[in-house]
Amino acid sequence: MGRKKKLLKFAEILSFPNVYECYNVQEPVLTGADLQPVDLKGKWRSEHFRNDAPVTLELACGRGEYTVGLARLFPDRNFIGVDVKGNRMHTGAKDALRNGLSNAAFLRTRIEVIDHFFEPGEVDEIWITFCDPFPRSSKENRRLTSPFFHEKYRKILKPGGLVHLKHDDDDFIRFTLASVSEDSACSLQYQNLDIYAGELPIPELSIPTLYESKHLAAGKTIKYLRYQIS
C-alpha cells in the first residue's frame, strides 16, 4: 500500500504547475508540468512567479512545510523548496496549490547541482531547516553547511546574501560555526542556541515542522544561526 501511494504521488506531481524536476544530475536540465522541458535560470521571477520580488530557497525542504509557511508569512516574497524526494515534496506542493500560494514553488533535484538552475545573484536568501546532519566524518562534504556547499551558494546568492540555519543537532551546529569562521567570505550575523528560551528573534522561526515537533518531544533544544556569504 505504501509503494502504491508513493507511485500515485509521483504521477500526480507531474501535473503540478509549481513543481520542476531534474532527473539526471549528469545532464542537469529541468522539466515542468507534464514533463515539458523548461529553462528558468535567471528567469524564476519573470517566467514562473511573474513578479520582481526577492527569491528565497529552502534547501532539503522535505514535505515543504517551511516553504509553504514562509510563503504564507511573506506574500510579497517568492519561495522555492528544494529536495530530491518527490514523494515528500508532494505534500507541500499540493498544499500551496490548494491554498492559492502562487509565491511558493518546488524544485526536485540534488542540491549539489543547484548552481545549474540559478543565475549569479538570483537568490536573496537560503533557509536550511532540520536537514540530515550526516554525523559520520566520512560524509562531511555532504553537510549542507560544508565549504563544498558554501561554494555552490556563493554562485547563486546576491552579494551579502544570508543563510539561515534552524536545527537541533549540537554537532552539526558546531560544525557550521567552524565552517563559517574558517571561511573569509562568510560572516556570522546571529546565533541562538535555544530559540524557545525567550521571545523568538524573527517570525520565520515560528513555523512548525514534523521533525521539529519530534525533536522538541525528545527534549532537544532548537538552535538558529544566521550568516552572510559575500
N, C-alpha and C positions, 0 to 999 in steps of 0.2 A: 504493500500500500504506500509506503514511504517513497519508493522509487517511482511509482505511478504519479504521485503528487508532484514530485520533482520534475518529471518529464512534462507534465501539464503546465507547470510554471515556465519551463524553458520555452514551450510552444507559445504560451500567451505573451511572454515578454517580447517576443519577436515583433509583435504588432504595436508595442508601446511607442508613441512618438517622443517620449522623453528619455529613451534609453539608446545608447550607442555601444557597439561591441567590437573588440579586436580579437580575432580568432587565431592569429598566428603572430607571435612576437618576433619571429624571424623576418616577417614582412608586415610590419605594423601599419595596417590601414583600418579604417572604421567602416562599419555598416550601420545603418539606421533601421527604421521600421521596414519590415518585410525584406530584410537583408539587402536593402539598396545601399550601394557604396556612397559614402559622404566624405567630404574634406572640410573639417571645421577648424583646422589650425589657423589661428588668427582671426577666426570668424564666429566664435561662440556667441559673442554679443549680437552681431548683426544677423546671423543666419539661424541661430537656434532661439536665443532669448528675445531677439528683436528689440533690444534697448541698448543703452550705453552705460548700464550700471556695473559696479565692480563685480568681479568673479572670485568666489571662494571655493576651494576644493576641500572635501573631506576625504582623506585617504584611509583605505581599509574600512570602508563605511559599513560593511556587514549588511544588516537589514535596512539600513538607511534612515534609522530613527533620528540621528543627529542632523543629517542633511535636511530632512523634512522639518524638523524642529527649528533649525536656523532659518529656513525659508518662511516659516510662519512668523518668527520673531522679526524678521527684517524683509518685508515685502519689496523694499526698494533696492535689494541686492540680489545677485544671482549665485546659486549654489549648485555644485556638481559633486555627487558622491561617486567615489572610485573604489572598485573592488573587483576581484577576479571571480567571485562566486555569484553567478547569475541567479541561482535559486533563492539566495538570501536577499539580494538586491530587489527582487520581485516585490517584496513586501513594501518597501519604501516607495518604489516607483509607482505601484498601484495606488498607494495612499495619496501620493502627490496628485495623480490624475483625478482620483475620486474627489479630492478637496479643491481642485482648481488651482493648484500651486504651480503656476507657469514659470516661476523662478527657481524651480528645482529640477535638475536633470541628473542622469546617471551614466557613468562610463564604465563598462566592464572590460578590464584589461589588467595585465600585470603592471605594477607601479614602476618597475624598473625601466619601462619604455614610455613613461608619462611625458617625457620631453618631445616625443614624436607627435603629440596631439595639441600642443600649445605653443604659440609664438613667445619669444622672449618678452617679458613684461606683461603678458596677457592675464596672469593670475595675480590677484591682490593679496590674498591670504591663504594659508593652509591650516586645516584642522586635522589633528590625529587623535582619535579617541579610542582608548582600550584596544589598541592593535595587539597582535601577537608579539610578545617581548623577546621571543627566541632566546631563551635563557642560556643555551649551550654556547660556549665561546666559539665553537667551530662555525656557528651561524651568525656571528656578529655583524657581518656585512648585510644581512637580511633585515636587520633592525631599521625601522623607518627613520631613525634619527642618527644613523651612522654617517660618516663622511661620504660614503658612496651615494647615499640618497640626498645629502645636502648639495652635492654637485648637480644632481638632477633638478632639485628645487631652484637652485640658483639660475638655471637656464630658463625657467618659465615665470618666476616671480618678478614683479616690478622691483626696481632698486629700493632696498629697505623694506621689502615685504616681510610680513610676520608669519611665524609658525606658532600655532597653539597646540600644546600637548596636554591632554587630560588622561590620567592613568592611575592605576592602583599599585603597580609593581615597583617596589623600592629600588631594586637593582636596575631596572630599566630607567628609572628617573636619574639614578646616579650616573649611569652610562651616558644619558643625554646631556646632563650637566657637564660631564667631562668632554664630550664630543663638541659641545658649544664653546667651552673655554679654550679648547685646543685649536679652534678654527678662527683665524684672524678676521674672517669675513662674517663671523657670527657674533651677535651681541645679546646677552641675556637681558631682558627687559623687566621680567617679573617672575617670582616663584612663590608658590603657596603649597606647603606640604600637607595641609589638611583643610580643604576648602570649606568644609562644613563646621569647622570650629568657630566660625564667626559669620558675618554677613558675606554673601558671595560677592567677589570683586567685580564681576561683569555678568550681565543677564544670560549670556550664552551658556554659562556653566549650569544653569538650572534645568537644562534639557535632560530628561531621564533616558536611560537605555537599559536593555535587558541585562547586559553584562554589568553595568554599574549597580543595578539592584542586587545582583548576586554577590558582588564584591562587598557591598555595604552589609548585606545579611551575614556575610562571613566575618564581619568585624574589621574589614580593611579600611584604611583611610584613602581618600581620593586626592590626588595631587594635581597641580596645574602649573605649567611652565609656559612662558611666552618669550620668544626670542626673535631677533631680526636677522635677516640674511641680506648682506649687501653685495 
